[in-house]
Amino acid sequence: MASTPPAVPTAGHGYALSPVGEQIMALGERLLGEDLRGRLARISFHGNEFGVDRFGFDPNVARYALLFATFLHRMYFRTEVHDIHRVPQGRVMLIANHSGQLPFDGFAIGASMVLDAEPPRMVRSMVERWVQTLPFFSQLFQRCGQIVGVPENCERLLEMEEAILVFPEGTRGISKTFDQRYQLADFGLGFMRLALATHCPIVPVALVGAEEQYINLHDAKTVAKVIGAPTAPVIPQWFIPGLQLPLPVRYRLYFGEPMTFSGDPDDDDAVIEEKVWVVKATIQSMLNRGLKERKGLFW
């Protein structure tokens, strides 16, 4: 039996859209004032003979997702990006606070790495296992380069010198009520064990703004259990016609100095927790600074 040829790094411009797709991209670029195709073409892509990578990432689908993310990033949330130059080349883990009930925070961070970083980079976000149970969205996320956040996937991507986005709060971050905004929930320990095992630098990331885009009054855990979801936020604005979209708050995105840790990835939880606490405390400090500096929610 013939073996499958190895994946070859390929620039994004090696994949053509349909004529209608090209028109959509061209119109979007004119409206947004961005050379999306040019920036995507500069990103290395380890594709196979079917035009996707081993995790199912499809550059053509990602172009449309980036078009949507650019609109949110540039025009809707008008994101201010601070110190993105601190993100090093090669393997890196972006560790961020999680907020906003829906993954617009991930869109903003991913868009900033393509649009504002130099050179542009694709970020692979770690998503919860339950996302794989959602019709349509499970495949869409996969085609856009997002993967289930299990250690094996993360380790393989880091070996490929990719950038990984992790929200260590998990669903605890997006289930916080409005009165708990910008108070970090407990961090999982997995990202630190992975960083130690792969000798990967960590860049702390703080996003200010997303916790006011929806006013969450309660996490209906019983409802969440019945429908098989990790959280069921009670958000009154979802029941008001025209307010299903998030409020157009202004995002402020901060990238911290890279952090490196040493030690045994199989150490006891207590030892790992001390290292995780350093990262969590750094992000909390960055959030506090961002909240103090901003003048208002919408400007």
DRENDO-1510 file (C-alpha; in Angstrom, 1 decimal, always signed):
<recs>
REC; n; res; u; v; w
REC; 1; MET; +0.0; +0.0; +0.0 .
REC; 2; ALA; +1.4; +3.4; -1.0 .
REC; 3; SER; +2.1; +5.7; +1.9 .
REC; 4; THR; +0.5; +9.2; +2.2 .
REC; 5; PRO; +3.0; +11.9; +1.3 .
REC; 6; PRO; +4.0; +14.2; +4.1 .
REC; 7; ALA; +2.4; +17.5; +4.6 .
REC; 8; VAL; +4.2; +20.4; +3.0 .
REC; 9; PRO; +4.2; +23.9; +4.4 .
REC; 10; THR; +2.2; +26.0; +1.9 .
REC; 11; ALA; +1.3; +29.7; +1.8 .
REC; 12; GLY; -2.4; +30.6; +2.1 .
REC; 13; HIS; -2.5; +32.0; -1.5 .
REC; 14; GLY; -2.1; +28.5; -2.8 .
REC; 15; TYR; -5.8; +27.9; -2.4 .
REC; 16; ALA; -8.4; +29.6; -4.7 .
REC; 17; LEU; -11.8; +30.7; -3.7 .
REC; 18; SER; -14.8; +30.4; -6.0 .
REC; 19; PRO; -15.6; +33.4; -8.2 .
REC; 20; VAL; -18.4; +34.4; -5.8 .
REC; 21; GLY; -16.1; +33.9; -2.8 .
REC; 22; GLU; -13.4; +36.1; -4.5 .
REC; 23; GLN; -16.0; +38.9; -4.9 .
REC; 24; ILE; -17.1; +38.6; -1.3 .
REC; 25; MET; -13.5; +38.8; -0.1 .
REC; 26; ALA; -12.7; +41.8; -2.4 .
REC; 27; LEU; -15.8; +43.7; -1.2 .
REC; 28; GLY; -15.0; +42.9; +2.4 .
REC; 29; GLU; -11.4; +44.1; +2.0 .
REC; 30; ARG; -12.6; +47.4; +0.4 .
REC; 31; LEU; -15.1; +48.0; +3.2 .
REC; 32; LEU; -12.6; +47.1; +6.0 .
REC; 33; GLY; -9.5; +48.6; +4.4 .
REC; 34; GLU; -7.5; +45.4; +5.0 .
REC; 35; ASP; -5.4; +43.2; +2.8 .
REC; 36; LEU; -6.8; +40.0; +4.3 .
REC; 37; ARG; -5.6; +37.7; +1.5 .
REC; 38; GLY; -2.2; +39.2; +1.5 .
REC; 39; ARG; -1.7; +38.7; +5.2 .
REC; 40; LEU; -3.1; +35.1; +5.1 .
REC; 41; ALA; -0.7; +34.3; +2.2 .
REC; 42; ARG; +2.2; +35.1; +4.5 .
REC; 43; ILE; +1.1; +32.5; +7.1 .
REC; 44; SER; +2.7; +29.0; +6.8 .
REC; 45; PHE; +0.2; +26.2; +6.4 .
REC; 46; HIS; +1.0; +22.5; +6.7 .
REC; 47; GLY; -1.6; +21.1; +4.3 .
REC; 48; ASN; -2.1; +17.7; +2.7 .
REC; 49; GLU; -3.2; +16.7; -0.7 .
REC; 50; PHE; -6.9; +17.5; +0.2 .
REC; 51; GLY; -6.1; +21.1; +1.1 .
REC; 52; VAL; -6.5; +20.8; +4.9 .
REC; 53; ASP; -4.0; +20.1; +7.7 .
REC; 54; ARG; -4.1; +17.0; +10.0 .
REC; 55; PHE; -6.5; +18.8; +12.3 .
REC; 56; GLY; -9.0; +19.7; +9.6 .
REC; 57; PHE; -8.0; +23.3; +9.2 .
REC; 58; ASP; -9.1; +24.7; +5.8 .
REC; 59; PRO; -7.6; +28.0; +4.7 .
REC; 60; ASN; -10.6; +28.8; +2.4 .
REC; 61; VAL; -13.1; +28.5; +5.2 .
REC; 62; ALA; -10.7; +30.5; +7.5 .
REC; 63; ARG; -10.7; +33.4; +5.0 .
REC; 64; TYR; -14.5; +33.9; +5.5 .
REC; 65; ALA; -14.1; +33.5; +9.3 .
REC; 66; LEU; -11.3; +36.1; +9.2 .
REC; 67; LEU; -13.5; +38.5; +7.2 .
REC; 68; PHE; -16.2; +38.3; +10.0 .
REC; 69; ALA; -13.5; +38.5; +12.7 .
REC; 70; THR; -12.0; +41.6; +11.1 .
REC; 71; PHE; -15.4; +43.3; +11.1 .
REC; 72; LEU; -15.8; +42.6; +14.8 .
REC; 73; HIS; -12.2; +43.5; +15.6 .
REC; 74; ARG; -11.9; +46.7; +13.6 .
REC; 75; MET; -15.4; +48.1; +13.3 .
REC; 76; TYR; -17.8; +46.6; +15.9 .
REC; 77; PHE; -15.6; +46.4; +19.0 .
REC; 78; ARG; -12.9; +48.8; +17.7 .
REC; 79; THR; -10.3; +46.9; +19.6 .
REC; 80; GLU; -7.3; +48.7; +21.0 .
REC; 81; VAL; -4.3; +46.4; +20.8 .
REC; 82; HIS; -1.4; +46.9; +23.2 .
REC; 83; ASP; +2.1; +45.4; +23.0 .
REC; 84; ILE; +1.4; +42.6; +20.6 .
REC; 85; HIS; +5.1; +42.8; +19.6 .
REC; 86; ARG; +5.8; +41.0; +22.8 .
REC; 87; VAL; +4.6; +37.7; +21.3 .
REC; 88; PRO; +7.7; +35.7; +20.3 .
REC; 89; GLN; +8.1; +33.8; +17.1 .
REC; 90; GLY; +7.9; +30.0; +17.2 .
REC; 91; ARG; +5.9; +28.0; +19.7 .
REC; 92; VAL; +4.0; +30.0; +22.2 .
REC; 93; MET; +1.0; +29.7; +24.5 .
REC; 94; LEU; -1.3; +32.7; +24.8 .
REC; 95; ILE; -3.1; +32.5; +28.2 .
REC; 96; ALA; -6.1; +34.8; +28.5 .
REC; 97; ASN; -9.1; +35.6; +30.6 .
REC; 98; HIS; -12.3; +34.2; +29.3 .
REC; 99; SER; -15.5; +36.2; +29.2 .
REC; 100; GLY; -18.6; +37.2; +27.3 .
REC; 101; GLN; -20.7; +34.1; +27.1 .
REC; 102; LEU; -20.0; +33.7; +23.4 .
REC; 103; PRO; -16.5; +33.4; +21.9 .
REC; 104; PHE; -16.0; +36.9; +20.6 .
REC; 105; ASP; -13.0; +37.2; +22.8 .
REC; 106; GLY; -11.3; +34.4; +20.9 .
REC; 107; PHE; -12.3; +36.1; +17.6 .
REC; 108; ALA; -10.6; +39.3; +18.8 .
REC; 109; ILE; -7.4; +37.7; +19.9 .
REC; 110; GLY; -7.2; +35.6; +16.7 .
REC; 111; ALA; -7.9; +38.6; +14.5 .
REC; 112; SER; -5.2; +40.7; +16.2 .
REC; 113; MET; -2.6; +38.0; +15.6 .
REC; 114; VAL; -3.4; +38.0; +11.9 .
REC; 115; LEU; -4.0; +41.7; +11.4 .
REC; 116; ASP; -1.8; +43.4; +14.0 .
REC; 117; ALA; +1.2; +41.1; +14.6 .
REC; 118; GLU; +4.2; +41.2; +12.4 .
REC; 119; PRO; +4.6; +38.8; +10.8 .
REC; 120; PRO; +1.0; +37.7; +10.9 .
REC; 121; ARG; +0.2; +34.4; +12.7 .
REC; 122; MET; -2.6; +32.0; +12.9 .
REC; 123; VAL; -3.7; +31.1; +16.4 .
REC; 124; ARG; -5.1; +27.7; +17.3 .
REC; 125; SER; -7.7; +28.1; +20.0 .
REC; 126; MET; -8.4; +25.2; +22.4 .
REC; 127; VAL; -12.2; +24.6; +22.6 .
REC; 128; GLU; -14.2; +22.7; +25.1 .
REC; 129; ARG; -15.1; +19.1; +24.4 .
REC; 130; TRP; -18.8; +19.8; +24.4 .
REC; 131; VAL; -18.4; +22.0; +21.3 .
REC; 132; GLN; -17.9; +18.7; +19.3 .
REC; 133; THR; -21.5; +17.8; +20.1 .
REC; 134; LEU; -22.9; +20.9; +18.4 .
REC; 135; PRO; -24.2; +20.4; +14.9 .
REC; 136; PHE; -22.6; +22.7; +12.3 .
REC; 137; PHE; -20.4; +24.5; +14.8 .
REC; 138; SER; -18.2; +21.5; +15.6 .
REC; 139; GLN; -17.1; +21.2; +11.9 .
REC; 140; LEU; -17.0; +25.0; +11.4 .
REC; 141; PHE; -14.6; +25.5; +14.3 .
REC; 142; GLN; -12.4; +22.6; +13.0 .
REC; 143; ARG; -12.3; +24.1; +9.5 .
REC; 144; CYS; -11.2; +27.5; +11.1 .
REC; 145; GLY; -8.3; +25.9; +12.9 .
REC; 146; GLN; -9.8; +25.5; +16.3 .
REC; 147; ILE; -9.2; +22.2; +18.1 .
REC; 148; VAL; -10.4; +20.3; +21.1 .
REC; 149; GLY; -8.2; +21.2; +24.0 .
REC; 150; VAL; -6.7; +17.9; +24.9 .
REC; 151; PRO; -2.9; +17.6; +25.7 .
REC; 152; GLU; -2.1; +15.5; +22.6 .
REC; 153; ASN; -3.5; +18.1; +20.2 .
REC; 154; CYS; -1.7; +20.9; +21.9 .
REC; 155; GLU; +1.6; +19.1; +22.1 .
REC; 156; ARG; +1.6; +18.3; +18.4 .
REC; 157; LEU; +0.8; +21.9; +17.4 .
REC; 158; LEU; +3.6; +23.2; +19.7 .
REC; 159; GLU; +6.0; +20.7; +18.1 .
REC; 160; MET; +5.0; +22.4; +14.8 .
REC; 161; GLU; +6.0; +25.8; +16.3 .
REC; 162; GLU; +2.4; +27.0; +16.3 .
REC; 163; ALA; +0.7; +29.6; +18.6 .
REC; 164; ILE; -1.9; +28.2; +21.0 .
REC; 165; LEU; -4.7; +30.2; +22.7 .
REC; 166; VAL; -5.9; +28.8; +26.0 .
REC; 167; PHE; -8.6; +30.1; +28.4 .
REC; 168; PRO; -7.7; +28.3; +31.6 .
REC; 169; GLU; -10.9; +29.4; +33.3 .
REC; 170; GLY; -12.8; +27.3; +30.8 .
REC; 171; THR; -16.6; +27.5; +31.0 .
REC; 172; ARG; -16.2; +29.1; +34.5 .
REC; 173; GLY; -15.1; +32.2; +32.8 .
REC; 174; ILE; -18.1; +32.6; +30.5 .
REC; 175; SER; -20.6; +31.6; +33.2 .
REC; 176; LYS; -19.7; +34.5; +35.6 .
REC; 177; THR; -22.5; +36.9; +36.5 .
REC; 178; PHE; -22.2; +40.6; +35.9 .
REC; 179; ASP; -21.3; +41.3; +39.5 .
REC; 180; GLN; -18.3; +38.9; +39.1 .
REC; 181; ARG; -16.9; +40.6; +36.0 .
REC; 182; TYR; -13.1; +40.8; +35.7 .
REC; 183; GLN; -12.7; +38.5; +38.8 .
REC; 184; LEU; -10.7; +35.6; +37.4 .
REC; 185; ALA; -12.1; +32.1; +38.2 .
REC; 186; ASP; -9.9; +29.2; +39.1 .
REC; 187; PHE; -7.4; +28.3; +36.4 .
REC; 188; GLY; -6.9; +24.7; +35.3 .
REC; 189; LEU; -3.4; +23.3; +35.6 .
REC; 190; GLY; -3.1; +21.5; +32.3 .
REC; 191; PHE; -1.6; +24.5; +30.3 .
REC; 192; MET; +1.3; +24.7; +32.8 .
REC; 193; ARG; +2.1; +21.0; +32.6 .
REC; 194; LEU; +2.1; +21.3; +28.8 .
REC; 195; ALA; +4.3; +24.4; +28.9 .
REC; 196; LEU; +6.8; +22.6; +31.1 .
REC; 197; ALA; +6.8; +19.5; +29.0 .
REC; 198; THR; +7.3; +21.4; +25.7 .
REC; 199; HIS; +9.6; +24.1; +27.0 .
REC; 200; CYS; +7.1; +26.6; +25.7 .
REC; 201; PRO; +7.0; +30.3; +26.7 .
REC; 202; ILE; +3.7; +31.7; +28.0 .
REC; 203; VAL; +2.4; +35.2; +27.1 .
REC; 204; PRO; -0.3; +36.5; +29.5 .
REC; 205; VAL; -3.2; +38.2; +27.7 .
REC; 206; ALA; -5.9; +40.4; +29.2 .
REC; 207; LEU; -9.1; +41.5; +27.4 .
REC; 208; VAL; -11.1; +44.3; +28.8 .
REC; 209; GLY; -14.6; +45.0; +27.5 .
REC; 210; ALA; -16.1; +41.6; +26.8 .
REC; 211; GLU; -17.6; +41.2; +30.3 .
REC; 212; GLU; -20.0; +44.1; +29.6 .
REC; 213; GLN; -21.2; +43.0; +26.2 .
REC; 214; TYR; -23.9; +40.8; +27.7 .
REC; 215; ILE; -25.4; +41.4; +31.2 .
REC; 216; ASN; -25.5; +37.9; +32.7 .
REC; 217; LEU; -27.7; +37.8; +35.8 .
REC; 218; HIS; -27.6; +34.1; +36.7 .
REC; 219; ASP; -26.1; +30.8; +35.6 .
REC; 220; ALA; -29.1; +28.3; +35.4 .
REC; 221; LYS; -27.1; +25.2; +36.2 .
REC; 222; THR; -30.2; +23.0; +36.2 .
REC; 223; VAL; -31.2; +24.1; +32.7 .
REC; 224; ALA; -27.6; +23.6; +31.5 .
REC; 225; LYS; -27.7; +20.0; +32.8 .
REC; 226; VAL; -30.9; +19.3; +31.0 .
REC; 227; ILE; -29.8; +20.6; +27.7 .
REC; 228; GLY; -26.3; +19.1; +28.0 .
REC; 229; ALA; -24.5; +22.5; +28.0 .
REC; 230; PRO; -21.7; +23.6; +30.5 .
REC; 231; THR; -23.6; +26.8; +31.3 .
REC; 232; ALA; -26.9; +28.5; +30.7 .
REC; 233; PRO; -26.6; +32.2; +31.3 .
REC; 234; VAL; -29.7; +34.3; +32.0 .
REC; 235; ILE; -29.3; +37.4; +29.8 .
REC; 236; PRO; -32.5; +39.6; +29.6 .
REC; 237; GLN; -31.3; +41.4; +26.4 .
REC; 238; TRP; -31.5; +38.1; +24.5 .
REC; 239; PHE; -35.3; +38.4; +24.8 .
REC; 240; ILE; -35.4; +41.9; +23.4 .
REC; 241; PRO; -35.7; +42.1; +19.6 .
REC; 242; GLY; -32.6; +43.5; +18.1 .
REC; 243; LEU; -30.4; +43.0; +21.2 .
REC; 244; GLN; -29.3; +39.5; +20.6 .
REC; 245; LEU; -26.0; +40.9; +19.3 .
REC; 246; PRO; -23.5; +41.9; +22.0 .
REC; 247; LEU; -23.4; +45.5; +23.0 .
REC; 248; PRO; -20.8; +47.4; +20.9 .
REC; 249; VAL; -18.5; +47.9; +23.8 .
REC; 250; ARG; -14.8; +48.8; +23.1 .
REC; 251; TYR; -12.3; +46.0; +23.5 .
REC; 252; ARG; -8.9; +46.7; +25.0 .
REC; 253; LEU; -6.4; +43.9; +24.4 .
REC; 254; TYR; -3.2; +43.7; +26.3 .
REC; 255; PHE; -0.2; +41.3; +25.7 .
REC; 256; GLY; +2.2; +40.8; +28.6 .
REC; 257; GLU; +5.9; +40.0; +28.7 .
REC; 258; PRO; +6.7; +36.3; +27.8 .
REC; 259; MET; +7.1; +34.1; +30.8 .
REC; 260; THR; +9.1; +30.9; +31.0 .
REC; 261; PHE; +8.9; +28.2; +33.7 .
REC; 262; SER; +11.1; +25.2; +34.5 .
REC; 263; GLY; +10.3; +22.1; +36.4 .
REC; 264; ASP; +8.8; +18.6; +36.1 .
REC; 265; PRO; +5.4; +18.5; +34.3 .
REC; 266; ASP; +4.5; +15.5; +36.5 .
REC; 267; ASP; +5.0; +17.4; +39.7 .
REC; 268; ASP; +2.3; +17.4; +42.4 .
REC; 269; ASP; -0.7; +19.7; +41.8 .
REC; 270; ALA; +0.5; +21.9; +44.7 .
REC; 271; VAL; +3.8; +22.6; +42.9 .
REC; 272; ILE; +2.1; +23.3; +39.6 .
REC; 273; GLU; -0.5; +25.5; +41.3 .
REC; 274; GLU; +2.3; +27.9; +42.4 .
REC; 275; LYS; +3.4; +28.5; +38.9 .
REC; 276; VAL; -0.2; +28.8; +37.6 .
REC; 277; TRP; -0.8; +31.4; +40.3 .
REC; 278; VAL; +1.9; +33.6; +38.9 .
REC; 279; VAL; +0.3; +33.6; +35.5 .
REC; 280; LYS; -3.2; +34.2; +36.9 .
REC; 281; ALA; -2.0; +37.1; +39.2 .
REC; 282; THR; -0.2; +38.7; +36.2 .
REC; 283; ILE; -3.4; +38.6; +34.1 .
REC; 284; GLN; -5.5; +39.9; +37.0 .
REC; 285; SER; -3.0; +42.8; +37.4 .
REC; 286; MET; -3.2; +43.5; +33.7 .
REC; 287; LEU; -7.1; +43.5; +33.9 .
REC; 288; ASN; -7.0; +45.9; +36.8 .
REC; 289; ARG; -4.7; +48.3; +34.9 .
REC; 290; GLY; -6.9; +48.2; +31.8 .
REC; 291; LEU; -10.0; +48.9; +33.8 .
REC; 292; LYS; -8.3; +51.8; +35.5 .
REC; 293; GLU; -7.1; +53.3; +32.2 .
REC; 294; ARG; -10.3; +53.1; +30.2 .
REC; 295; LYS; -12.5; +56.2; +30.1 .
REC; 296; GLY; -15.8; +54.4; +29.3 .
REC; 297; LEU; -17.4; +51.3; +28.0 .
REC; 298; PHE; -18.0; +52.5; +24.4 .
REC; 299; TRP; -15.0; +54.7; +23.7 .
</recs>
